[in-house]
Amino acid sequence: MKRNPVRNLPAANAVRPTATAGAVLPRSSVALLVAVMLAGCAVGPNYHRPTAPVPQRFKEADGWKPAQPSEAASGTSWWSVYDDATLDELEKQIDVSNQTLKASEAAWREAVALVSQTRAGLFPTIGVSGTATRSGGPGASRAAAAAAAATTTTTTTGITAPATSGPTNQFELAATASWDIDIWGKIRRTLEANEASAQASEADLAAARLSAQATLASDYIQLRVADEQKQLLDETVEAYKHSLLITQNQYNVGVAAKTDVITAETQLEGAQSQQIAVGVTRAILEHAIAVLVGKPPADFSLAAAKLGTAVPVAPTGVASTLLERRPDVAAAERSMAAANAQIGVAVAAYYPDLTLSGSYGFASDVVAGLLRAPNNLWSVGASASDALLDFGARSAQVRQARAGYDMAVANYRQTVLAAFQQVEDELATLRILEQQYQVQDTATKSANLAAQLTLNQYKAGIVAYTSVVTAQATALTDAQTLLTIRQNRLTASVTLIQALGGGWDAGTLGKPEGTAATLAAQDAAQTH
């Protein structure tokens, strides 16, 4: 399709002033320009944060007092509530070596650079140019003859003589300036959108950081639970070996049947199989932690250790403040502001673009004395352009921008709803698992006692060995279930902290103490 017709106002022709002429605009012109700039307005809607559904309270927190409520002390990281020195050291490496986080930090720097690039468009562009040409030939001679009347010289005797023909030189040196006058706010709206996008990128960076930290904490908890599972199975294997020895002794004296020995062997081998299988889970978790802290799995290992028994539960605070504590909510809100500004950019396309341009320099056919006043040359002008017919392209762009804003609003509200859902989910999970853990702990103790009593009864010849097997299997299953519940409680406490924002605050966006500035400073320190 052909390009749309465009109205153009030609720039003023270049003028060579006299020796006394200057290139300074009259004061009235300057005043008029300032007035035009002050009268300029940014078209499009101004941003107002849309409402989102916010509950008065967290339903699942009503009437529940956690057994071990805990909150990180001021100035400390959120994972300090787990009181684990190894976890603390690992979490600190996230900021230094996690490559996903470095990619998010680079994306933020890219967005900030785009803001600076856009802001530069509000100011004039100033340049300098210099040319030197030498021309000659028959064509040049005829052109020179046609202009001979204007280029004659006067001899010392007062006789006017035509200028000599032949090769000619031309030297020029000029300073140039151009300025896109942002009367309708197109550049300002673009800047507004890019600034909001940069803040959204910073919030995305904070969300990525919190996600990596929470993932590391969850993987570490699961690894430590795997260590305890291994210890449990080690103890179980030893207990089953003891039971096998008892059945062999009973069989050797003719008290027990051969089936008791075979059953004891089968039970031992089953426990040994589980003992080996735990190694797979632990290895995978150790490799995952290595990648999170930016190390090859081959160069990373964690010695087996026990995890603390406490399950800290972070206080939820007031429900309405969740919107300021969640980086993903802040990112969605800033994306919404950027989409709103894009409407103004689209609307500004209906109005003409105005550009001021000017130059001041010198031109001469000799280098010597080029910068003298008689050789100066200046020009100043303005141009305006606007599309006369675009067959609905601009109106379609406005509709597209408005639809993008509506989508951003819907995404923001959905993000808010999901945030409250996650908090409610984890509160319910922690409350219910706390009750389950208490019941399961009692059941585990009872199962262990029953297994011991049944084994004693078997030694006395009161019960069959199948009763021992059943009691011991029940004790092992209950102990494993207790560990699983404990693991679920700890990972749920991590997820709750993440759902509450991990101590992040939307007020730090763009501030020196913000996530982006902190990580950028660390990255710069590593580079140098």
N, C-alpha and C positions, 0 to 999 in steps of 0.2 A: 504494500500500500504506500502511496505517496506520503511524503511528510506533510504535516499540517501547515497551512499558511501562517506566517509569523510576522507581526508588525515589528519593524525595526526603526529606531530613531538614529540616524547617522551621527557619528561623533563629529565634533568640530574639526575643520581642516587645520593642519599645522600652520602656524603663523611665525614668520621671522620678524621679531620686533626690531625697533631701532636701538641704537646704543643706549638710549635713556629709558627704554621700556623695561618693565619687570614682569615676572611671572607670578605675582602675588594676586590672589583672588580679592575682589573688593570685599569690604567688611559686610556689606549687605548680602553678598552671596554666601559668606560663611554663616551669617545669622540665619539665612533661609535654610541652609543645609542642617544646622543644628535643630531648627524648628521642625523640619521634616522628620528627623531622627526621633525627637521627643514625642512627636505625634504618632509614631509607628506603633502598631498594636500587633499582638500575636493572635492570629485567628485560631479558631478551634476551641473546644471546651477546656476549661481549667479543671485540674484533677481534684476530685473529692473522693476520699476512701469509701467505697461501698460498704454497706453493713453486711455482717455475716452472723449466722446463728451461734450465739454464745450462751451456754447454760449458766445458771446462777451458782451451781455447785457440781461437784463430782458425785454422782449417785452411788457408786460402788465404795466410796470412802465413808459414807454415812454409817455411824454406829460401830466402826471398826477401828480399834487401836492396835497398830502393829506391835508385835512382841519386841521388836528391836528397831524402832524408828531411828534413822541416822541421816545426817546431812553433812556434806563436806564443809570443813571450817573455812572461814573467809580467807581468800588468797591461796587456797589449795585446790588441786584438781579433783574432779568428781569421783574418780576411782580410789581416792584415798580412804573412802569409807570401808573398803575391803581390807585395809591394813595388811597389804602384802607387798613386801619390798621388791620381789621379782616382777610382779605385775606393774609396779610403779616405774621400774627401769624400762620395761618393754614399752609402756605407753609413751614415755618420753621420746622413744625412737621413732614414733609415728610422724611427728613433725619434721624430723630430720631426714628420714630415709624413705618414707612411703611414696612410691612413684605415682600412684593415683592422686594423692594429695598434691604432688608437685605439678601434675597436669592441670588440676583445678586452679592452682595458684597462678600458673601461666595463663590460663584462660581469663582470670581476673585482670592480670596485667595487660592483656590484650584489650579488654574492655575499657580499662582506664586510659590506655593510649588512644583509643578511638574517641574518647571524650575530649582529650587535649587536641586531637586533630580537628574535631568539629568546632571547638571553641575558637580555634585559630581563624575559622571562616568569618567570625564577627569583625575582624580587623582587616585593614588594607593589606594588599600584597605589594611589596616594594622590590624593585629589581634594578639592574643596571645592564646596559648593553654598549658594545663598542664594535664598530665596523671600519674596515679599511679596504677600499676597492681601487683598482686601476683599470680603465677601459680605453679602448682604441679601435682602429679599423675604419674602413670607409663609412660604415653605418654611423659610427660615433662621430666622424667628421661632419656628415650631413646634419646630424642632430645638433652639433655645435654651431654650424652655420645658421640653422634656423633660429637659434637663440643669440646670434651675434649682436643684435641691436641692444640686447640687455647686458651684454658682457663685453662692451668696448672699453678700451683703456685710453687715457689721455697722456700724450707725450709732454716733455718739458717745454716744447714750443707751443703748446696749446692746441695741437692738431690731434683730433680724435682718430685712433687707429683701431681696426678690428682686432679682437683677441686672436692669438695664434691658435691654429688647429694642431691636432696631434693627440697623443695619449693624454688622458686626464686622470687625476687622482681625486678621491673623495674619502675624507676621514670624519667619523661621527662618534661622539661619546654622549650618552644620555642616561638619565635616571627615569624610571617608569614606575607608575603606581596605578593600581586598580582596586576598586572597592565594591563588593556586592552589598548594596544597601538593604538591610533586612527589615523593610517596612512592615511586611505582613507576618513576620515572625517565623518564617520557614526554618531558618537556621537555628533560631532559639528553641523552637519545638523539637528540632532534631537533636539539639544539645540536651534538652530536657529528657528526651527518650533515651539517649545514650547514657546519661548520668544515672537514670533509673535502672537501665540494664546493667551498668557497672555495679550498682549496689546489689542487684539481684545476683550477679555473678559472685560477689563477695559472700552473700548469704548461702549460695550454692556451695562455695568453698567451706564455709562453716559447717554446713550439713554433711559434706563429704568427710570432713575431719571428725565430726561427732560419730558418723557411721563407722569409720575405720576404728576409732577408739572403742566403740561399743562392740564391734565384731571381734576385736582383739580380746577384750575382757571376756566375752562369751566363750571364745575358743579356749582361752586360758582356763576358765572355770571347768569346761568340759574335759580338758586335758588332765587337770588335777583330780577330777572325779574318776577319770580312767585310771589314774595312779591308785586311787583308793579301791577301785574295782579290782585292780590287779592284786593289791594287798589282801583284799577279802578272799579272792580266789586262791592266793598262796596259802592263806590260813586254812581255807576249806580243803585244799589238796592235802595238807598235812594232817588234818583231822580225818579225812577219808583214808589216808594211808594207815592211820592208827586203827580205824575201824576194820580195814582189811586185815591187818595183823591179828586183831581179835578174832575175826571169823576164821582165819587160817589156824589159829591156835585151838579154837573150838572144834574145828573140823579134824585136826590132828588127834585130838583126844576122843573123837567120836561123839561129841555133843551136838555139832552142827552138821548140816548137810552140805554137799558139794555146791548146791545151788546158792547157798549163802555166800560162799567164796566168789563165785562167778558174778553174783549181783554186786558185791562190794567192789570187785575189779571194774565192772561196767560203770558203776557210779564214780569211781576215781578217774577213769579215763574220760568220762564226760566233763568232769570239773577241769581236768587238764586241758581239754579242747577249748573250753571257755577261757582258760588262763592264757592260752596262746592267742586267741582271737582278739583279746583286748589290745594286743600289740598293734594290730592294724589301725584301730581307732586312734590310738595315741600317736602313731607315726603320721597319720593324715593331719591331725590337729597341730602337731609340731611343725609340719611343713607349711601349713596355712599361716601360722604365727610368724614363721621365718619370712614369708613373702610380705606380710603386713608391715614388718619392721625393715623391709628393704634388703633382705639378705638371701643368698641362695640357700635352699634347704640343706645342701651338703655342708655348709659352713655354720650351721646353727643346731644347737641341741639344748634341751632343758633336762636337768636332773629330776628324778622323781621326788615329790614332796607332798606334804599334806596341805589342804586348804582349810582356812579358818571355818569354824562352825557357824559364825554369825551370818544372818541374812539381813543386811541393812535395807530398810524401806525409806526412800526419800519422801519428805513431806510434799504434798501436791500444791499447796498454796491456793490462792484464789483462782477460780477457773478462768475468769476474764483476762488474767495476766498471761495465760498460755500463749496468746497471739504474739506477744512481745518476746517470748522465750524460745520459740521454735524457729530455727533458721529456714526450714522449708516453707513455713507460713510467710515469713518475711520475704523470701525469694518470690513467692507467688504474688504478694502484694506489690512488690517493686516491678514485676513483670506487667502487672495491671496498670501501673502508672506509666510505664513505657508505652504500652499499647494505646493509652489515652492520648499521649503526646503525638503519636503517629497519626491520629485523626487530624490534628492541627497541621501537620506536614502535608497531608493529602488535600485539605481545604485550601492551603496556601497556593496550590497549583492553579487555582482559579484566577489568581491575581498576577499582574505583570511583574517580571523581574527587572530591577533597576540596577545599573552598574555605572559607576563613575570611574573615569580613567584620565590620566594626565601624564605628561612627560616634560622634562626639562633637560636640555643638553646643548651641545655645540657641534657645528659642522663646518668643515673647511677643506680646501683642496691641498693644504699643506699642513704638516704636523706642527711645525713651529707656530706658536701663537694660537693654537687651536682653542684654548680656553679663554681667549679674549672676548670681551663683551660684544663686539660686532658680529661674532660668530655664533651667538647663542640662538637657541631654537626651542620653542615651547608649544605645548598643545594641551588643551583641557576639553573634556567632553562628557557626554552622558549617553547611555543607550538603554532602551527599554524594549522588552519583548514579551509577547503574550500570544497564546494560541487562539486563533479565531474559530477553528472547527476541529474537534477531536473525536467526533462520533461517539461521545459518551465515555471516553476513556477516563477522564478525571472524576466523573460521578461514580464510575465503577471503583476507582481507587478509594474514594471516600467510603463507599459501602463496604469495601474490603477492610478498611481500617476500623470501621465501626464493628464489623463482625469479629475482627481480631480482638477488639476490646471486650466485647460480650463473652467471647471464649475465655479470655483471661479472667474475667469476673467469675465465670462459672468454675474455672479451675481453682481460683482462690477460695471460693466457698467450699468446694469439695475438699481442698487441702485442710481447711479449718475443721470440717466435719471429721475427716480421717484422723486429725490430731487428737480431737476429743475422744474418738473411738479407741485409739491406741492407749490413751491414759486409762480409760474405763476398763479396757481389756486387761491391762496389767494389774490394775488394782484388784479386779475380781480374781485374777489368777493367783496373786499373792495371798489374798484373803482365804481363798478356798484351799490352796496348797498348804497354808499354815495349819489349817484344821486337819487336812489329810495327813500331814507329817506327824502331828501329835498322835493320831490314831495308829498310823503305821509304825511309829516308834514303839508304842506299847505292844503291837502285834509282833514285832521283831523280837522284842525281849521275851515275850511268851513263847515264841517259836524256838528260840535258842534254849530256853529252859526245858521245853518239851523234848527237844532233840537229846539233851543231856540225860534226862530222866529215862527216855526210851532206851538209850544205849545201856544205861545201868540195868534196866529191866532185862535186856537181852543177855547181858553178862550173867544175870541171875537165872536165866532160862525161863523167864516168865512170858516173854513175847517173842514172836518170830522176827527174823531179820528184816522182813519187808516193812515192819513197823518202824524200824530204825531208818531205813532208806526213805520212807515217806516223811518222817519227822525232819531228817536232815535236809531233804530237798525243799521242804517248806521253809525251813530256817534260812537256807541260801536264797531262795526266791524272795522272801520278805526282806532280807538284808539288801539285796540288789534293788528291790523296789524302793526301799528307804533312801538309798543313794541316788536313785533316779529322781525322786521327789525333791531331794535336797538340791540336786543340779538344776531342776526346773525352777525352783524357788530363786536360786542365785541368778540364773539367766533372766528370769522375769524381773528381778530387781534392777539388773542392768538395762533391760528394755524399758522399764519405767523411767529410769533416769534419762535415757535417750528420748523418750516420749515427752518428757518435761523440759527438754532442751539442754540438759547437761550443764546448766549454769550460764548458758549463752544469753545475751541481751541484744535486742535489735538496736538499742541506742548506741552500740559500738560500731555500727556500719559507717565506714568512711573515717573513723577516728584512728589516731595513732595506736591506741590500745586494742583495736579491732583484730579479728582473726587474720585478715589479709595482710595488714601492715606488719603484724608479728611474724608471720611466715615469710613474707618478702624480706624482712630484715635478717631472719635466720638464713635464708637462701643466699642473700648477698654476702653475709659473713662467711659462709662456706665457700663461695666462689672466690673470694679474695683471701 
